[in-house]
Amino acid sequence: MNRRTFLSGVCGGSIATGGCLGTGGSTPFVTNSSIEVTDRGCGSRKNTATLDYEKAATRLHIEGVLSGTTKCGGLNWSHAYNQESNRVILEILPTDDAQCPSCTRYYEYKGTATFREAPSVAVAFHSDPDVLADVGAVILSESGAEATP
């Protein structure tokens, strides 16, 4: 049985991984990506990330909230791929270093990353703010996708 696991988790520190790093462009594994801010404002919201894998197109859709930053501007991706473990790490980060001294900001977003082929694991996290508490997985098998807590 062909199983693939897709995890969403957030870590607030550095990630040690071998492979290639890119910002918004193509890595050896991520062939295309886009991210769109759907809402933003002042205040605090719970950091979330929901992943949905489209197996036929080897495409990962993500929607979430990045909160707790004072940076202004949009959002972007950073990608890392570890060939040995067949793992893709997608980091979502604020793109502008300008500070908003009057408020802590949140960003609601949706994004898509297309892979050359399905990795064993794809992890998405927010780089700047608080750690996401919830970790979820989508396990892919011959019978379809099954979400797990």
C-alpha positions, 0 to 999 in steps of 0.5 A: 500500500502506498502511504504518504503522510502530510503533517502540519505543525509549527515550531518557533525555533530553527529547523535542522535539515539538509537539502536546498533552501529557496524563497518563493521559488522552485526547489528540487521538490517544490515546482510552484507555490503561491500564497495570498493574504485574505485578511489582516489587521491589528490584534491577536488570533490563534495561530492555525494551519489546515493542510489539504493534499490533492493527490492527483496533482501532487498539490498541497493547499494550506489555509491558516492564521499567522498571528503575533508579529509586528511586521507589516507587509505580505507573506511568503514561503521558504522551502527546504527539501531533505532528499534522504528523508524525502521531507519537504518543509514549508515555512510561512513568514512575513515578508516586510521588515518594517515594524508596526509600533502601534499593534501586533498583527495577524494575517489570514492566508491561503496558499498552494505548493505543487511538488514534482512528486509526492514527498513522504512528509510535508511540514508547514510552520510559521517562522515568527510568532507563537508555536502552533499547538495543534498538529494534524496529518493527512495519510494517503493510501490506495483507498483515499485520504484520511485525516488524523488529529 
